[in-house]
Amino acid sequence: MDIFNFLQSLFLLLLLLLLFPLISAVNSTPSNCPTSICFNSNFTIRFPFQAVPGASPNCVYPGFNLSCDSQGNTVIRFPYSGEFFVRSIDYRAQEIQLYDPSNCLPRRLLDFNLSGTPFRVAYHINYTFMLCPTAFTQSRFTAVPCLSDSTNTTLATSSNTLVEFLAPKHCKVLVTMPIPVSSPTQSDSGFTSGLNGDLQLYWDVPNCEDCEAQGVMCGFENNTSQQVMCFDSPAGTGNYAPLLTFISLLTDTADHLRLLKMISLTVAIPTIVCAFCTACICLIHGRQSHGMARQQNFDPTVTLQPSDTSISGLDQSSIESYTKVVLGESRRLPMGPNDGTCPICLSDYRAEEVVRCIPECQHCFHAGCIDAWLRLNNSCPVCRNSPSLAHGVLQPV
């Protein structure tokens, strides 16, 4: 039974290791919410943001979900403006810096909409976008490169004077609209190409500025409240952060998820199954070998000792007077309070084996086992009664 206890303990240990991440996620608190990082980024992702798939809702504030793409870029998605890459996050200033994956932020700004998000821009400046012939604007004005081609050039300016000078005689006004900028000094009196830089957004809720200033963790006050508070754990740490970060880097994309599944199916699961089967086979083989060894290699001169050295056993003629019986397919013994196991070698009776029974007590044994015993003892090995030399003859079955 020792091997079964070992296998049971091993199974419980493996089950605990598999369930531990799930248990820790269900009972997430600010001290064990994961801190992660995407491969191609140089900043950590922590509360109020979260990028670990399947992490507890208690670890991310609504609207602050991030993800890692297949190239390791940190991605944020807005409901009405699509995806942007994250350049950096300043948790103390509560500022996030974004850029366009296609490197044409001006095109994205023409229909930029932050509705349904917790973010805001610092300032807006009215810009007018104009479409002009390249032959007219070449070498004269600063263009917006990603919106221009060899035929037409797109200009952007906040100067009404320039707009009145060029339109409609030389250029066509496309649109005049407020464009988000990080500072009011970004406006100038000429044409600009600087709109293709980074986009800076800010958030006011949740307000974790005090926690960040103290260098401690910011998180939800409890599992049912949207209120946040400061905790003693250092900001950005977590008991299971390294493990969950590694898992997130493997599972953030479909390719990594398939890789993780492949590793699990081809390595982990077969290893566990093979170990379990090997242990079971060894156990079964060991039991069979032990039983056969006891029956086939039974040596009465070594293993059987007389119960009383002052009493000698029976002579061979007396032993031979007990009738031997060859068992049939039913393996039914001819008489007595016997079961299917020889009391001497403890091996089960099998068809075609020869047994011998003691008439007085009707106990039966393998013929070889009881013959060896009676040569050294004059009593039954089961009941210790001494057989009489005068006895009836057994009928074969």
Buried (B, 14 or more C-beta within 10 A) or exposed (E): EEEEEEBEEBEEEBEEEEEEBEEBBEEBBBBBBBBBBBEEBEBBBBBBBBBBBEBBEBBBBEBBBBBBBEEBBBBBEBEEBBBBBBBBBEBEEBBBBBBBBEEBBBBBBEEBEBEEBBBEBBBEBEBBBBBBEEEEBEEEBBBBBBBBEEEBBBBBBBBEEBBEEBBEEEBEEBEBBEBBBBEEEBBEEEBBBEBBBBBBBBBEEBEBBEBBEEEBBBBBEEEEEEEBBBBEBEBBBBBBBEBBBEBBBBBBBEEBEEEEEEEEEEEEEEEEEEEBEEBEEEBEEEEEEEBEEBBEEBEBEEEBEBEEEEEEBBEEEBBEBBBBBEBEEEBEBBBEEBEEEBBBBEBEBEEEBEBBBBBBBBBBBBBBBBBBBBBBBBBBBBEEEBBEEEBEEBEEE
